[in-house]
Amino acid sequence: SRTRDHDDLATPIANVLHLAGEATWTEDPATVTAALKSGHRAAERILGRSIPFGDIWSPTKR
Ligand SMILES: Cc1cc2nc3c(=O)[nH]c(=O)nc-3n(C[C@H](O)[C@H](O)[C@H](O)COP(=O)(O)OP(=O)(O)OC[C@H]3O[C@@H](n4cnc5c(N)ncnc54)[C@H](O)[C@@H]3O)c2cc1C
């Protein structure tokens, strides 16, 4: 695949369907980090706000 294929997969469809997973993370695909970060990005897009990455690990901040 080409670099822009990852970007295409990461682009929300009709701003409704958000895909996550290692293949959607252009900088470092095929890693656990890519899967985690892409899920974080999709959650931020759905909620429409920034979520500090550290909050993911803190149950009291959800
Ligand atoms: C042998 C091996 C070693 C690895 N070692 C490392 C490592 O050391 N470090 C590292 O960072 N990464 C490593 N990786 C890569 C890492 O495991 C993956 O990049 C990461 O798990 C991808 O996560 P994901 O959630 O995007 O996809 P996945 O973990 O593949 O999750 C996709 C899920 O979707 C499910 N699914 C598929 N099709 C359907 C369907 N039609 N309907 C419903 N469910 C479906 C699958 O069953 C699966 O559970 C390794 C991978 C392999 C195979």
The ligand as an SDF file (V2000), in Angstrom:
LIG
                    3D

 53 58  0  0  0  0  0  0  0  0999 V2000
    3.1700  -12.1420   15.1830 C   0  0  0  0  0  0  0  0  0  0  0  0
    2.9700  -10.6570   15.3920 C   0  0  0  0  0  0  0  0  0  0  0  0
    3.8340   -9.9610   16.2270 C   0  0  0  0  0  0  0  0  0  0  0  0
    3.6540   -8.5890   16.4390 C   0  0  0  0  0  0  0  0  0  0  0  0
    4.5240   -7.9190   17.2710 N   0  0  0  0  0  0  0  0  0  0  0  0
    4.3330   -6.6200   17.5170 C   0  0  0  0  0  0  0  0  0  0  0  0
    5.1910   -5.9130   18.4120 C   0  0  0  0  0  0  0  0  0  0  0  0
    6.1450   -6.4640   19.0000 O   0  0  0  0  0  0  0  0  0  0  0  0
    4.9530   -4.5960   18.6240 N   0  0  0  0  0  0  0  0  0  0  0  0
    3.9240   -3.9320   18.0070 C   0  0  0  0  0  0  0  0  0  0  0  0
    3.7440   -2.7340   18.2660 O   0  0  0  0  0  0  0  0  0  0  0  0
    3.0970   -4.5810   17.1530 N   0  0  0  0  0  0  0  0  0  0  0  0
    3.2690   -5.8980   16.8850 C   0  0  0  0  0  0  0  0  0  0  0  0
    2.4430   -6.5510   16.0110 N   0  0  0  0  0  0  0  0  0  0  0  0
    1.3950   -5.7910   15.3230 C   0  0  0  0  0  0  0  0  0  0  0  0
    0.2170   -5.5380   16.2400 C   0  0  0  0  0  0  0  0  0  0  0  0
   -0.1780   -6.7360   16.8760 O   0  0  0  0  0  0  0  0  0  0  0  0
   -0.9470   -5.0090   15.3710 C   0  0  0  0  0  0  0  0  0  0  0  0
   -0.5050   -3.8880   14.5960 O   0  0  0  0  0  0  0  0  0  0  0  0
   -2.1180   -4.5720   16.2260 C   0  0  0  0  0  0  0  0  0  0  0  0
   -2.5610   -5.6140   17.0560 O   0  0  0  0  0  0  0  0  0  0  0  0
   -3.2530   -4.1210   15.3300 C   0  0  0  0  0  0  0  0  0  0  0  0
   -4.3730   -3.8180   16.1320 O   0  0  0  0  0  0  0  0  0  0  0  0
   -5.7390   -3.4830   15.4350 P   0  0  0  0  0  0  0  0  0  0  0  0
   -6.7280   -3.2460   16.5560 O   0  0  0  0  0  0  0  0  0  0  0  0
   -5.5650   -2.4230   14.4090 O   0  0  0  0  0  0  0  0  0  0  0  0
   -6.1190   -4.8050   14.6180 O   0  0  0  0  0  0  0  0  0  0  0  0
   -6.3300   -6.2990   15.1830 P   0  0  0  0  0  0  0  0  0  0  0  0
   -5.6590   -6.5150   16.4940 O   0  0  0  0  0  0  0  0  0  0  0  0
   -5.9770   -7.1880   14.0220 O   0  0  0  0  0  0  0  0  0  0  0  0
   -7.8980   -6.3460   15.4560 O   0  0  0  0  0  0  0  0  0  0  0  0
   -8.8210   -6.4750   14.4000 C   0  0  0  0  0  0  0  0  0  0  0  0
   -9.9780   -7.2900   14.9350 C   0  0  0  0  0  0  0  0  0  0  0  0
  -11.0460   -7.2770   13.9740 O   0  0  0  0  0  0  0  0  0  0  0  0
  -11.5790   -8.5540   13.9370 C   0  0  0  0  0  0  0  0  0  0  0  0
  -12.2730   -8.6920   12.6480 N   0  0  0  0  0  0  0  0  0  0  0  0
  -11.7360   -8.8330   11.4150 C   0  0  0  0  0  0  0  0  0  0  0  0
  -12.6980   -8.9130   10.4800 N   0  0  0  0  0  0  0  0  0  0  0  0
  -13.8740   -8.7950   11.1300 C   0  0  0  0  0  0  0  0  0  0  0  0
  -15.2300   -8.7910   10.7080 C   0  0  0  0  0  0  0  0  0  0  0  0
  -15.5770   -8.9010    9.4240 N   0  0  0  0  0  0  0  0  0  0  0  0
  -16.1760   -8.6550   11.6730 N   0  0  0  0  0  0  0  0  0  0  0  0
  -15.8480   -8.5270   12.9700 C   0  0  0  0  0  0  0  0  0  0  0  0
  -14.5750   -8.5120   13.4300 N   0  0  0  0  0  0  0  0  0  0  0  0
  -13.6020   -8.6450   12.5110 C   0  0  0  0  0  0  0  0  0  0  0  0
  -10.4120   -9.5060   14.1060 C   0  0  0  0  0  0  0  0  0  0  0  0
  -10.8430  -10.7700   14.5700 O   0  0  0  0  0  0  0  0  0  0  0  0
   -9.6070   -8.7590   15.1700 C   0  0  0  0  0  0  0  0  0  0  0  0
   -9.9850   -9.1140   16.4890 O   0  0  0  0  0  0  0  0  0  0  0  0
    2.5950   -7.9120   15.7980 C   0  0  0  0  0  0  0  0  0  0  0  0
    1.7200   -8.6380   14.9810 C   0  0  0  0  0  0  0  0  0  0  0  0
    1.8970   -9.9760   14.7680 C   0  0  0  0  0  0  0  0  0  0  0  0
    0.9430  -10.7410   13.8710 C   0  0  0  0  0  0  0  0  0  0  0  0
  1  2  1  0
  2  3  1  0
  2 52  2  0
  3  4  2  0
  4  5  1  0
  4 50  1  0
  5  6  2  0
  6  7  1  0
  6 13  1  0
  7  8  2  0
  7  9  1  0
  9 10  1  0
 10 11  2  0
 10 12  1  0
 12 13  2  0
 13 14  1  0
 14 15  1  0
 14 50  1  0
 15 16  1  0
 16 17  1  0
 16 18  1  0
 18 19  1  0
 18 20  1  0
 20 21  1  0
 20 22  1  0
 22 23  1  0
 23 24  1  0
 24 25  2  0
 24 26  1  0
 24 27  1  0
 27 28  1  0
 28 29  2  0
 28 30  1  0
 28 31  1  0
 31 32  1  0
 32 33  1  0
 33 34  1  0
 33 48  1  0
 34 35  1  0
 35 36  1  0
 35 46  1  0
 36 37  1  0
 36 45  1  0
 37 38  2  0
 38 39  1  0
 39 40  1  0
 39 45  2  0
 40 41  1  0
 40 42  2  0
 42 43  1  0
 43 44  2  0
 44 45  1  0
 46 47  1  0
 46 48  1  0
 48 49  1  0
 50 51  2  0
 51 52  1  0
 52 53  1  0
M  END
$$$$
